[in-house]
Amino acid sequence: MIEYKFEEEKDFILHYARKLDRPIVIKVIEAGQAVSSEEANALAKFFWDMVDEIVKDKKNGEVVAGQSDLEAWNEYVFESIRAYLRNSGYESEWEKHA
């Protein structure tokens, strides 16, 4: 299961998964785990696409899922997703997109 340092990370990730129209990522986050290499790849790729969106939102002064310090939340999500993928045997999927 994906373990978060902060419960709000899940809402933060889901915001971007919806914004970027990533139904596979939404499924993974809601289930709390990836069940295939395809899902793990989708999650890893999504993370880096999400970073690009965070940069845009930060420049525009956006508040996302109630959070205004988008850089900090990006770091929390990075640690959670990276740790999950590595610990679940999907390190190559993570490294492919890192």
C-alpha positions, 0 to 999 in steps of 0.5 A: 500500500502507498504510505503517505507522510501526510493524509492530504497527499492523496487529495493533492495527487488526485487533484493532478490526476484529474487535471491531467486526465489520468484514470489509471493513476486515479485507480492506483491512488484510490486502490492504494497500490499498483497491481501491474507494471503498466500501472506502476509505469503510469504512476511514475510517468504521471509524477513527472508530468505532475511536477510540470503542472505544479511549476505552472500552478506555483507561478500562478499562485494557485492553491491546490487541495487546500495547500499553498506551499506546492513545492513542499507538497511536491516533495512529500509526494515524491518521497511517497511515490518513490518509496512505494514503487521501489519497495513494491518491486517497481524500481525499474518503472520508477527509474525509467521515468526519473 
